[in-house]
Amino acid sequence: MQELKNSIYKVFLDINILLDYLIEEREGHSSAQRIMELSVDNKLISYTSPITLINIFYILRNQRTETERKEIIERFLEIFKL
């Protein structure tokens, strides 16, 4: 991924990017991890949809506890704009 110039970019993160970030075995994990780092550092203004968060909560039900899934969603709500 190219380094970003001084401009701040707005990006929409769909469920695939977020699942790539959350599930290390997925092929796009390293790229998704970099996108998340840029989002946390406020170098990207990141958006996602409410339905994406609901779907992530559901999809991860066999891999994470309910408490873990709630923490993930809460953290995403701190980082992303809806």
HTML snippet that shows the backbone in 3Dmol.js (N, CA, C, O; Angstrom):
<script src="https://3Dmol.org/build/3Dmol-min.js"></script>
<div id="view" style="width:600px;height:400px;position:relative"></div>
<script>
const pdb = `
ATOM      1  N   MET A   1       0.848  -1.162   0.000  1.00  0.00           N
ATOM      2  CA  MET A   1       0.000   0.000   0.000  1.00  0.00           C
ATOM      3  C   MET A   1       0.898   1.230   0.000  1.00  0.00           C
ATOM      4  O   MET A   1       1.826   1.320   0.804  1.00  0.00           O
ATOM      5  N   GLN A   2       0.633   2.165  -0.885  1.00  0.00           N
ATOM      6  CA  GLN A   2       1.429   3.388  -0.949  1.00  0.00           C
ATOM      7  C   GLN A   2       1.243   4.204   0.314  1.00  0.00           C
ATOM      8  O   GLN A   2       0.176   4.200   0.928  1.00  0.00           O
ATOM      9  N   GLU A   3       2.311   4.909   0.692  1.00  0.00           N
ATOM     10  CA  GLU A   3       2.181   5.830   1.810  1.00  0.00           C
ATOM     11  C   GLU A   3       1.289   6.990   1.387  1.00  0.00           C
ATOM     12  O   GLU A   3       1.328   7.444   0.243  1.00  0.00           O
ATOM     13  N   LEU A   4       0.498   7.451   2.321  1.00  0.00           N
ATOM     14  CA  LEU A   4      -0.435   8.525   2.023  1.00  0.00           C
ATOM     15  C   LEU A   4       0.276   9.861   2.082  1.00  0.00           C
ATOM     16  O   LEU A   4       1.158  10.072   2.914  1.00  0.00           O
ATOM     17  N   LYS A   5      -0.107  10.752   1.205  1.00  0.00           N
ATOM     18  CA  LYS A   5       0.436  12.106   1.207  1.00  0.00           C
ATOM     19  C   LYS A   5      -0.169  12.861   2.382  1.00  0.00           C
ATOM     20  O   LYS A   5      -0.715  12.237   3.292  1.00  0.00           O
ATOM     21  N   ASN A   6      -0.087  14.167   2.387  1.00  0.00           N
ATOM     22  CA  ASN A   6      -0.606  14.977   3.480  1.00  0.00           C
ATOM     23  C   ASN A   6      -2.122  15.029   3.523  1.00  0.00           C
ATOM     24  O   ASN A   6      -2.689  15.438   4.536  1.00  0.00           O
ATOM     25  N   SER A   7      -2.789  14.631   2.462  1.00  0.00           N
ATOM     26  CA  SER A   7      -4.244  14.653   2.424  1.00  0.00           C
ATOM     27  C   SER A   7      -4.811  13.544   3.300  1.00  0.00           C
ATOM     28  O   SER A   7      -4.197  12.491   3.471  1.00  0.00           O
ATOM     29  N   ILE A   8      -5.981  13.798   3.846  1.00  0.00           N
ATOM     30  CA  ILE A   8      -6.685  12.762   4.590  1.00  0.00           C
ATOM     31  C   ILE A   8      -7.744  12.191   3.660  1.00  0.00           C
ATOM     32  O   ILE A   8      -8.555  12.926   3.097  1.00  0.00           O
ATOM     33  N   TYR A   9      -7.727  10.887   3.507  1.00  0.00           N
ATOM     34  CA  TYR A   9      -8.654  10.219   2.619  1.00  0.00           C
ATOM     35  C   TYR A   9      -9.841   9.677   3.396  1.00  0.00           C
ATOM     36  O   TYR A   9      -9.716   9.295   4.559  1.00  0.00           O
ATOM     37  N   LYS A  10     -10.978   9.649   2.751  1.00  0.00           N
ATOM     38  CA  LYS A  10     -12.175   9.027   3.297  1.00  0.00           C
ATOM     39  C   LYS A  10     -12.336   7.677   2.619  1.00  0.00           C
ATOM     40  O   LYS A  10     -12.261   7.567   1.395  1.00  0.00           O
ATOM     41  N   VAL A  11     -12.560   6.645   3.437  1.00  0.00           N
ATOM     42  CA  VAL A  11     -12.721   5.302   2.895  1.00  0.00           C
ATOM     43  C   VAL A  11     -13.941   4.641   3.518  1.00  0.00           C
ATOM     44  O   VAL A  11     -14.298   4.912   4.665  1.00  0.00           O
ATOM     45  N   PHE A  12     -14.571   3.772   2.744  1.00  0.00           N
ATOM     46  CA  PHE A  12     -15.669   2.964   3.254  1.00  0.00           C
ATOM     47  C   PHE A  12     -15.162   1.545   3.399  1.00  0.00           C
ATOM     48  O   PHE A  12     -14.680   0.949   2.436  1.00  0.00           O
ATOM     49  N   LEU A  13     -15.269   1.007   4.596  1.00  0.00           N
ATOM     50  CA  LEU A  13     -14.790  -0.352   4.855  1.00  0.00           C
ATOM     51  C   LEU A  13     -15.972  -1.304   4.883  1.00  0.00           C
ATOM     52  O   LEU A  13     -16.861  -1.194   5.727  1.00  0.00           O
ATOM     53  N   ASP A  14     -15.964  -2.234   3.951  1.00  0.00           N
ATOM     54  CA  ASP A  14     -17.055  -3.213   3.916  1.00  0.00           C
ATOM     55  C   ASP A  14     -16.715  -4.388   4.823  1.00  0.00           C
ATOM     56  O   ASP A  14     -15.652  -4.424   5.442  1.00  0.00           O
ATOM     57  N   ILE A  15     -17.605  -5.320   4.891  1.00  0.00           N
ATOM     58  CA  ILE A  15     -17.451  -6.443   5.813  1.00  0.00           C
ATOM     59  C   ILE A  15     -16.212  -7.275   5.513  1.00  0.00           C
ATOM     60  O   ILE A  15     -15.604  -7.819   6.434  1.00  0.00           O
ATOM     61  N   ASN A  16     -15.827  -7.386   4.255  1.00  0.00           N
ATOM     62  CA  ASN A  16     -14.658  -8.190   3.904  1.00  0.00           C
ATOM     63  C   ASN A  16     -13.376  -7.630   4.508  1.00  0.00           C
ATOM     64  O   ASN A  16     -12.545  -8.389   5.005  1.00  0.00           O
ATOM     65  N   ILE A  17     -13.207  -6.323   4.470  1.00  0.00           N
ATOM     66  CA  ILE A  17     -12.018  -5.697   5.053  1.00  0.00           C
ATOM     67  C   ILE A  17     -11.990  -5.932   6.558  1.00  0.00           C
ATOM     68  O   ILE A  17     -10.949  -6.274   7.120  1.00  0.00           O
ATOM     69  N   LEU A  18     -13.139  -5.747   7.210  1.00  0.00           N
ATOM     70  CA  LEU A  18     -13.186  -5.903   8.660  1.00  0.00           C
ATOM     71  C   LEU A  18     -12.969  -7.359   9.077  1.00  0.00           C
ATOM     72  O   LEU A  18     -12.313  -7.625  10.085  1.00  0.00           O
ATOM     73  N   LEU A  19     -13.513  -8.290   8.313  1.00  0.00           N
ATOM     74  CA  LEU A  19     -13.263  -9.704   8.617  1.00  0.00           C
ATOM     75  C   LEU A  19     -11.805 -10.080   8.344  1.00  0.00           C
ATOM     76  O   LEU A  19     -11.222 -10.876   9.080  1.00  0.00           O
ATOM     77  N   ASP A  20     -11.216  -9.510   7.293  1.00  0.00           N
ATOM     78  CA  ASP A  20      -9.788  -9.737   7.042  1.00  0.00           C
ATOM     79  C   ASP A  20      -8.964  -9.278   8.242  1.00  0.00           C
ATOM     80  O   ASP A  20      -7.998  -9.937   8.627  1.00  0.00           O
ATOM     81  N   TYR A  21      -9.341  -8.169   8.818  1.00  0.00           N
ATOM     82  CA  TYR A  21      -8.633  -7.651   9.988  1.00  0.00           C
ATOM     83  C   TYR A  21      -8.816  -8.567  11.202  1.00  0.00           C
ATOM     84  O   TYR A  21      -7.854  -8.847  11.918  1.00  0.00           O
ATOM     85  N   LEU A  22     -10.019  -9.024  11.428  1.00  0.00           N
ATOM     86  CA  LEU A  22     -10.341  -9.794  12.629  1.00  0.00           C
ATOM     87  C   LEU A  22      -9.882 -11.248  12.580  1.00  0.00           C
ATOM     88  O   LEU A  22      -9.648 -11.858  13.623  1.00  0.00           O
ATOM     89  N   ILE A  23      -9.752 -11.804  11.387  1.00  0.00           N
ATOM     90  CA  ILE A  23      -9.409 -13.221  11.232  1.00  0.00           C
ATOM     91  C   ILE A  23      -8.038 -13.318  10.559  1.00  0.00           C
ATOM     92  O   ILE A  23      -7.910 -13.110   9.352  1.00  0.00           O
ATOM     93  N   GLU A  24      -7.034 -13.631  11.344  1.00  0.00           N
ATOM     94  CA  GLU A  24      -5.651 -13.620  10.864  1.00  0.00           C
ATOM     95  C   GLU A  24      -5.404 -14.573   9.701  1.00  0.00           C
ATOM     96  O   GLU A  24      -4.516 -14.328   8.884  1.00  0.00           O
ATOM     97  N   GLU A  25      -6.171 -15.650   9.611  1.00  0.00           N
ATOM     98  CA  GLU A  25      -5.955 -16.634   8.551  1.00  0.00           C
ATOM     99  C   GLU A  25      -6.397 -16.142   7.176  1.00  0.00           C
ATOM    100  O   GLU A  25      -6.039 -16.732   6.157  1.00  0.00           O
ATOM    101  N   ARG A  26      -7.167 -15.070   7.149  1.00  0.00           N
ATOM    102  CA  ARG A  26      -7.660 -14.572   5.855  1.00  0.00           C
ATOM    103  C   ARG A  26      -6.527 -13.924   5.077  1.00  0.00           C
ATOM    104  O   ARG A  26      -5.621 -13.312   5.644  1.00  0.00           O
ATOM    105  N   GLU A  27      -6.605 -14.078   3.763  1.00  0.00           N
ATOM    106  CA  GLU A  27      -5.545 -13.622   2.862  1.00  0.00           C
ATOM    107  C   GLU A  27      -5.238 -12.129   2.981  1.00  0.00           C
ATOM    108  O   GLU A  27      -4.078 -11.730   2.880  1.00  0.00           O
ATOM    109  N   GLY A  28      -6.248 -11.313   3.189  1.00  0.00           N
ATOM    110  CA  GLY A  28      -6.051  -9.867   3.219  1.00  0.00           C
ATOM    111  C   GLY A  28      -5.740  -9.295   4.584  1.00  0.00           C
ATOM    112  O   GLY A  28      -5.841  -8.085   4.786  1.00  0.00           O
ATOM    113  N   HIS A  29      -5.363 -10.148   5.529  1.00  0.00           N
ATOM    114  CA  HIS A  29      -5.174  -9.688   6.910  1.00  0.00           C
ATOM    115  C   HIS A  29      -4.160  -8.550   7.030  1.00  0.00           C
ATOM    116  O   HIS A  29      -4.436  -7.552   7.697  1.00  0.00           O
ATOM    117  N   SER A  30      -2.997  -8.682   6.397  1.00  0.00           N
ATOM    118  CA  SER A  30      -1.958  -7.660   6.568  1.00  0.00           C
ATOM    119  C   SER A  30      -2.383  -6.318   5.981  1.00  0.00           C
ATOM    120  O   SER A  30      -2.098  -5.273   6.565  1.00  0.00           O
ATOM    121  N   SER A  31      -3.050  -6.332   4.852  1.00  0.00           N
ATOM    122  CA  SER A  31      -3.536  -5.077   4.263  1.00  0.00           C
ATOM    123  C   SER A  31      -4.622  -4.450   5.132  1.00  0.00           C
ATOM    124  O   SER A  31      -4.644  -3.237   5.339  1.00  0.00           O
ATOM    125  N   ALA A  32      -5.514  -5.287   5.632  1.00  0.00           N
ATOM    126  CA  ALA A  32      -6.587  -4.782   6.498  1.00  0.00           C
ATOM    127  C   ALA A  32      -6.011  -4.230   7.796  1.00  0.00           C
ATOM    128  O   ALA A  32      -6.504  -3.236   8.328  1.00  0.00           O
ATOM    129  N   GLN A  33      -4.980  -4.872   8.296  1.00  0.00           N
ATOM    130  CA  GLN A  33      -4.338  -4.399   9.513  1.00  0.00           C
ATOM    131  C   GLN A  33      -3.738  -3.012   9.287  1.00  0.00           C
ATOM    132  O   GLN A  33      -3.835  -2.147  10.158  1.00  0.00           O
ATOM    133  N   ARG A  34      -3.130  -2.797   8.146  1.00  0.00           N
ATOM    134  CA  ARG A  34      -2.550  -1.475   7.819  1.00  0.00           C
ATOM    135  C   ARG A  34      -3.650  -0.429   7.706  1.00  0.00           C
ATOM    136  O   ARG A  34      -3.479   0.692   8.185  1.00  0.00           O
ATOM    137  N   ILE A  35      -4.766  -0.768   7.088  1.00  0.00           N
ATOM    138  CA  ILE A  35      -5.890   0.160   6.974  1.00  0.00           C
ATOM    139  C   ILE A  35      -6.392   0.535   8.364  1.00  0.00           C
ATOM    140  O   ILE A  35      -6.689   1.701   8.625  1.00  0.00           O
ATOM    141  N   MET A  36      -6.487  -0.442   9.249  1.00  0.00           N
ATOM    142  CA  MET A  36      -6.942  -0.163  10.609  1.00  0.00           C
ATOM    143  C   MET A  36      -5.962   0.747  11.341  1.00  0.00           C
ATOM    144  O   MET A  36      -6.383   1.654  12.060  1.00  0.00           O
ATOM    145  N   GLU A  37      -4.666   0.518  11.170  1.00  0.00           N
ATOM    146  CA  GLU A  37      -3.661   1.376  11.803  1.00  0.00           C
ATOM    147  C   GLU A  37      -3.823   2.818  11.338  1.00  0.00           C
ATOM    148  O   GLU A  37      -3.776   3.745  12.147  1.00  0.00           O
ATOM    149  N   LEU A  38      -4.012   3.003  10.051  1.00  0.00           N
ATOM    150  CA  LEU A  38      -4.203   4.353   9.514  1.00  0.00           C
ATOM    151  C   LEU A  38      -5.486   4.985  10.043  1.00  0.00           C
ATOM    152  O   LEU A  38      -5.533   6.189  10.293  1.00  0.00           O
ATOM    153  N   SER A  39      -6.519   4.174  10.210  1.00  0.00           N
ATOM    154  CA  SER A  39      -7.787   4.671  10.743  1.00  0.00           C
ATOM    155  C   SER A  39      -7.633   5.098  12.196  1.00  0.00           C
ATOM    156  O   SER A  39      -8.112   6.161  12.590  1.00  0.00           O
ATOM    157  N   VAL A  40      -6.968   4.274  12.984  1.00  0.00           N
ATOM    158  CA  VAL A  40      -6.763   4.577  14.405  1.00  0.00           C
ATOM    159  C   VAL A  40      -5.894   5.824  14.564  1.00  0.00           C
ATOM    160  O   VAL A  40      -6.114   6.623  15.474  1.00  0.00           O
ATOM    161  N   ASP A  41      -4.914   5.990  13.686  1.00  0.00           N
ATOM    162  CA  ASP A  41      -4.019   7.148  13.739  1.00  0.00           C
ATOM    163  C   ASP A  41      -4.628   8.396  13.094  1.00  0.00           C
ATOM    164  O   ASP A  41      -3.958   9.421  12.962  1.00  0.00           O
ATOM    165  N   ASN A  42      -5.893   8.306  12.695  1.00  0.00           N
ATOM    166  CA  ASN A  42      -6.610   9.416  12.062  1.00  0.00           C
ATOM    167  C   ASN A  42      -5.953   9.895  10.768  1.00  0.00           C
ATOM    168  O   ASN A  42      -6.026  11.075  10.424  1.00  0.00           O
ATOM    169  N   LYS A  43      -5.315   8.975  10.059  1.00  0.00           N
ATOM    170  CA  LYS A  43      -4.765   9.284   8.745  1.00  0.00           C
ATOM    171  C   LYS A  43      -5.758   8.932   7.654  1.00  0.00           C
ATOM    172  O   LYS A  43      -5.598   9.334   6.501  1.00  0.00           O
ATOM    173  N   LEU A  44      -6.775   8.186   8.021  1.00  0.00           N
ATOM    174  CA  LEU A  44      -7.914   7.882   7.163  1.00  0.00           C
ATOM    175  C   LEU A  44      -9.173   8.204   7.956  1.00  0.00           C
ATOM    176  O   LEU A  44      -9.233   7.977   9.164  1.00  0.00           O
ATOM    177  N   ILE A  45     -10.166   8.729   7.271  1.00  0.00           N
ATOM    178  CA  ILE A  45     -11.497   8.850   7.864  1.00  0.00           C
ATOM    179  C   ILE A  45     -12.267   7.650   7.345  1.00  0.00           C
ATOM    180  O   ILE A  45     -12.582   7.557   6.158  1.00  0.00           O
ATOM    181  N   SER A  46     -12.561   6.741   8.250  1.00  0.00           N
ATOM    182  CA  SER A  46     -13.144   5.465   7.845  1.00  0.00           C
ATOM    183  C   SER A  46     -14.622   5.393   8.194  1.00  0.00           C
ATOM    184  O   SER A  46     -15.058   5.794   9.273  1.00  0.00           O
ATOM    185  N   TYR A  47     -15.366   4.870   7.245  1.00  0.00           N
ATOM    186  CA  TYR A  47     -16.805   4.702   7.389  1.00  0.00           C
ATOM    187  C   TYR A  47     -17.141   3.224   7.233  1.00  0.00           C
ATOM    188  O   TYR A  47     -16.437   2.481   6.548  1.00  0.00           O
ATOM    189  N   THR A  48     -18.207   2.819   7.868  1.00  0.00           N
ATOM    190  CA  THR A  48     -18.786   1.508   7.637  1.00  0.00           C
ATOM    191  C   THR A  48     -20.287   1.637   7.852  1.00  0.00           C
ATOM    192  O   THR A  48     -20.774   2.684   8.279  1.00  0.00           O
ATOM    193  N   SER A  49     -21.008   0.580   7.558  1.00  0.00           N
ATOM    194  CA  SER A  49     -22.467   0.641   7.715  1.00  0.00           C
ATOM    195  C   SER A  49     -22.892  -0.104   8.983  1.00  0.00           C
ATOM    196  O   SER A  49     -22.217  -1.043   9.405  1.00  0.00           O
ATOM    197  N   PRO A  50     -23.994   0.304   9.583  1.00  0.00           N
ATOM    198  CA  PRO A  50     -24.493  -0.394  10.766  1.00  0.00           C
ATOM    199  C   PRO A  50     -24.750  -1.881  10.505  1.00  0.00           C
ATOM    200  O   PRO A  50     -24.490  -2.712  11.376  1.00  0.00           O
ATOM    201  N   ILE A  51     -25.247  -2.217   9.338  1.00  0.00           N
ATOM    202  CA  ILE A  51     -25.535  -3.630   9.040  1.00  0.00           C
ATOM    203  C   ILE A  51     -24.247  -4.450   9.000  1.00  0.00           C
ATOM    204  O   ILE A  51     -24.261  -5.637   9.325  1.00  0.00           O
ATOM    205  N   THR A  52     -23.144  -3.835   8.607  1.00  0.00           N
ATOM    206  CA  THR A  52     -21.859  -4.526   8.618  1.00  0.00           C
ATOM    207  C   THR A  52     -21.489  -4.934  10.037  1.00  0.00           C
ATOM    208  O   THR A  52     -21.019  -6.050  10.259  1.00  0.00           O
ATOM    209  N   LEU A  53     -21.693  -4.048  10.988  1.00  0.00           N
ATOM    210  CA  LEU A  53     -21.372  -4.356  12.381  1.00  0.00           C
ATOM    211  C   LEU A  53     -22.267  -5.465  12.922  1.00  0.00           C
ATOM    212  O   LEU A  53     -21.806  -6.337  13.658  1.00  0.00           O
ATOM    213  N   ILE A  54     -23.536  -5.430  12.559  1.00  0.00           N
ATOM    214  CA  ILE A  54     -24.467  -6.485  12.972  1.00  0.00           C
ATOM    215  C   ILE A  54     -24.038  -7.824  12.385  1.00  0.00           C
ATOM    216  O   ILE A  54     -24.043  -8.844  13.075  1.00  0.00           O
ATOM    217  N   ASN A  55     -23.672  -7.813  11.119  1.00  0.00           N
ATOM    218  CA  ASN A  55     -23.244  -9.056  10.458  1.00  0.00           C
ATOM    219  C   ASN A  55     -21.959  -9.606  11.058  1.00  0.00           C
ATOM    220  O   ASN A  55     -21.822 -10.820  11.209  1.00  0.00           O
ATOM    221  N   ILE A  56     -21.019  -8.737  11.400  1.00  0.00           N
ATOM    222  CA  ILE A  56     -19.777  -9.185  12.034  1.00  0.00           C
ATOM    223  C   ILE A  56     -20.083  -9.851  13.371  1.00  0.00           C
ATOM    224  O   ILE A  56     -19.529 -10.903  13.688  1.00  0.00           O
ATOM    225  N   PHE A  57     -20.958  -9.239  14.143  1.00  0.00           N
ATOM    226  CA  PHE A  57     -21.349  -9.817  15.428  1.00  0.00           C
ATOM    227  C   PHE A  57     -21.895 -11.235  15.226  1.00  0.00           C
ATOM    228  O   PHE A  57     -21.577 -12.144  15.993  1.00  0.00           O
ATOM    229  N   TYR A  58     -22.712 -11.415  14.197  1.00  0.00           N
ATOM    230  CA  TYR A  58     -23.311 -12.721  13.910  1.00  0.00           C
ATOM    231  C   TYR A  58     -22.274 -13.708  13.367  1.00  0.00           C
ATOM    232  O   TYR A  58     -22.218 -14.850  13.822  1.00  0.00           O
ATOM    233  N   ILE A  59     -21.465 -13.291  12.415  1.00  0.00           N
ATOM    234  CA  ILE A  59     -20.499 -14.181  11.765  1.00  0.00           C
ATOM    235  C   ILE A  59     -19.475 -14.723  12.762  1.00  0.00           C
ATOM    236  O   ILE A  59     -19.063 -15.879  12.657  1.00  0.00           O
ATOM    237  N   LEU A  60     -19.071 -13.917  13.709  1.00  0.00           N
ATOM    238  CA  LEU A  60     -18.038 -14.321  14.660  1.00  0.00           C
ATOM    239  C   LEU A  60     -18.575 -15.123  15.845  1.00  0.00           C
ATOM    240  O   LEU A  60     -17.823 -15.416  16.774  1.00  0.00           O
ATOM    241  N   ARG A  61     -19.846 -15.480  15.831  1.00  0.00           N
ATOM    242  CA  ARG A  61     -20.469 -16.140  16.981  1.00  0.00           C
ATOM    243  C   ARG A  61     -19.816 -17.470  17.331  1.00  0.00           C
ATOM    244  O   ARG A  61     -19.847 -17.872  18.494  1.00  0.00           O
ATOM    245  N   ASN A  62     -19.227 -18.167  16.363  1.00  0.00           N
ATOM    246  CA  ASN A  62     -18.579 -19.457  16.648  1.00  0.00           C
ATOM    247  C   ASN A  62     -17.098 -19.305  16.997  1.00  0.00           C
ATOM    248  O   ASN A  62     -16.459 -20.258  17.443  1.00  0.00           O
ATOM    249  N   GLN A  63     -16.558 -18.106  16.792  1.00  0.00           N
ATOM    250  CA  GLN A  63     -15.130 -17.894  17.011  1.00  0.00           C
ATOM    251  C   GLN A  63     -14.823 -17.061  18.251  1.00  0.00           C
ATOM    252  O   GLN A  63     -13.741 -17.177  18.825  1.00  0.00           O
ATOM    253  N   ARG A  64     -15.761 -16.232  18.661  1.00  0.00           N
ATOM    254  CA  ARG A  64     -15.548 -15.327  19.793  1.00  0.00           C
ATOM    255  C   ARG A  64     -16.740 -15.380  20.739  1.00  0.00           C
ATOM    256  O   ARG A  64     -17.861 -15.688  20.335  1.00  0.00           O
ATOM    257  N   THR A  65     -16.478 -15.074  21.999  1.00  0.00           N
ATOM    258  CA  THR A  65     -17.576 -15.030  22.966  1.00  0.00           C
ATOM    259  C   THR A  65     -18.435 -13.799  22.708  1.00  0.00           C
ATOM    260  O   THR A  65     -18.038 -12.893  21.975  1.00  0.00           O
ATOM    261  N   GLU A  66     -19.599 -13.779  23.309  1.00  0.00           N
ATOM    262  CA  GLU A  66     -20.475 -12.621  23.149  1.00  0.00           C
ATOM    263  C   GLU A  66     -19.803 -11.359  23.694  1.00  0.00           C
ATOM    264  O   GLU A  66     -19.907 -10.289  23.095  1.00  0.00           O
ATOM    265  N   THR A  67     -19.130 -11.485  24.807  1.00  0.00           N
ATOM    266  CA  THR A  67     -18.433 -10.331  25.389  1.00  0.00           C
ATOM    267  C   THR A  67     -17.345  -9.824  24.450  1.00  0.00           C
ATOM    268  O   THR A  67     -17.211  -8.615  24.260  1.00  0.00           O
ATOM    269  N   GLU A  68     -16.575 -10.721  23.864  1.00  0.00           N
ATOM    270  CA  GLU A  68     -15.529 -10.326  22.917  1.00  0.00           C
ATOM    271  C   GLU A  68     -16.130  -9.634  21.700  1.00  0.00           C
ATOM    272  O   GLU A  68     -15.611  -8.622  21.228  1.00  0.00           O
ATOM    273  N   ARG A  69     -17.225 -10.189  21.200  1.00  0.00           N
ATOM    274  CA  ARG A  69     -17.870  -9.587  20.024  1.00  0.00           C
ATOM    275  C   ARG A  69     -18.400  -8.201  20.348  1.00  0.00           C
ATOM    276  O   ARG A  69     -18.299  -7.294  19.521  1.00  0.00           O
ATOM    277  N   LYS A  70     -18.960  -8.021  21.528  1.00  0.00           N
ATOM    278  CA  LYS A  70     -19.442  -6.692  21.932  1.00  0.00           C
ATOM    279  C   LYS A  70     -18.284  -5.703  22.026  1.00  0.00           C
ATOM    280  O   LYS A  70     -18.414  -4.551  21.612  1.00  0.00           O
ATOM    281  N   GLU A  71     -17.162  -6.147  22.567  1.00  0.00           N
ATOM    282  CA  GLU A  71     -15.986  -5.277  22.665  1.00  0.00           C
ATOM    283  C   GLU A  71     -15.474  -4.875  21.284  1.00  0.00           C
ATOM    284  O   GLU A  71     -15.076  -3.728  21.076  1.00  0.00           O
ATOM    285  N   ILE A  72     -15.483  -5.810  20.351  1.00  0.00           N
ATOM    286  CA  ILE A  72     -15.067  -5.510  18.972  1.00  0.00           C
ATOM    287  C   ILE A  72     -15.969  -4.429  18.381  1.00  0.00           C
ATOM    288  O   ILE A  72     -15.480  -3.453  17.812  1.00  0.00           O
ATOM    289  N   ILE A  73     -17.270  -4.600  18.515  1.00  0.00           N
ATOM    290  CA  ILE A  73     -18.220  -3.631  17.955  1.00  0.00           C
ATOM    291  C   ILE A  73     -18.049  -2.272  18.624  1.00  0.00           C
ATOM    292  O   ILE A  73     -18.059  -1.245  17.947  1.00  0.00           O
ATOM    293  N   GLU A  74     -17.895  -2.256  19.937  1.00  0.00           N
ATOM    294  CA  GLU A  74     -17.695  -0.994  20.651  1.00  0.00           C
ATOM    295  C   GLU A  74     -16.428  -0.285  20.169  1.00  0.00           C
ATOM    296  O   GLU A  74     -16.422   0.932  19.984  1.00  0.00           O
ATOM    297  N   ARG A  75     -15.378  -1.042  19.971  1.00  0.00           N
ATOM    298  CA  ARG A  75     -14.116  -0.449  19.480  1.00  0.00           C
ATOM    299  C   ARG A  75     -14.286   0.091  18.063  1.00  0.00           C
ATOM    300  O   ARG A  75     -13.810   1.182  17.748  1.00  0.00           O
ATOM    301  N   PHE A  76     -14.954  -0.660  17.224  1.00  0.00           N
ATOM    302  CA  PHE A  76     -15.208  -0.187  15.868  1.00  0.00           C
ATOM    303  C   PHE A  76     -16.032   1.105  15.889  1.00  0.00           C
ATOM    304  O   PHE A  76     -15.804   1.995  15.070  1.00  0.00           O
ATOM    305  N   LEU A  77     -16.967   1.208  16.798  1.00  0.00           N
ATOM    306  CA  LEU A  77     -17.790   2.420  16.890  1.00  0.00           C
ATOM    307  C   LEU A  77     -16.962   3.625  17.317  1.00  0.00           C
ATOM    308  O   LEU A  77     -17.307   4.762  16.995  1.00  0.00           O
ATOM    309  N   GLU A  78     -15.880   3.386  18.033  1.00  0.00           N
ATOM    310  CA  GLU A  78     -14.970   4.477  18.404  1.00  0.00           C
ATOM    311  C   GLU A  78     -14.123   4.935  17.219  1.00  0.00           C
ATOM    312  O   GLU A  78     -13.734   6.100  17.134  1.00  0.00           O
ATOM    313  N   ILE A  79     -13.846   4.017  16.319  1.00  0.00           N
ATOM    314  CA  ILE A  79     -12.936   4.291  15.196  1.00  0.00           C
ATOM    315  C   ILE A  79     -13.668   4.798  13.969  1.00  0.00           C
ATOM    316  O   ILE A  79     -13.210   5.740  13.322  1.00  0.00           O
ATOM    317  N   PHE A  80     -14.801   4.186  13.637  1.00  0.00           N
ATOM    318  CA  PHE A  80     -15.489   4.452  12.372  1.00  0.00           C
ATOM    319  C   PHE A  80     -16.643   5.417  12.522  1.00  0.00           C
ATOM    320  O   PHE A  80     -17.246   5.559  13.586  1.00  0.00           O
ATOM    321  N   LYS A  81     -16.919   6.062  11.431  1.00  0.00           N
ATOM    322  CA  LYS A  81     -18.157   6.827  11.294  1.00  0.00           C
ATOM    323  C   LYS A  81     -19.159   5.915  10.586  1.00  0.00           C
ATOM    324  O   LYS A  81     -18.788   5.118   9.724  1.00  0.00           O
ATOM    325  N   LEU A  82     -20.428   6.041  10.960  1.00  0.00           N
ATOM    326  CA  LEU A  82     -21.453   5.212  10.319  1.00  0.00           C
ATOM    327  C   LEU A  82     -22.129   5.992   9.204  1.00  0.00           C
ATOM    328  O   LEU A  82     -23.024   5.470   8.539  1.00  0.00           O
TER     329      LEU A  82
END
`;
const viewer = $3Dmol.createViewer("view");
viewer.addModel(pdb, "pdb");
viewer.setStyle({}, {cartoon: {color: "spectrum"}});
viewer.zoomTo();
viewer.render();
</script>
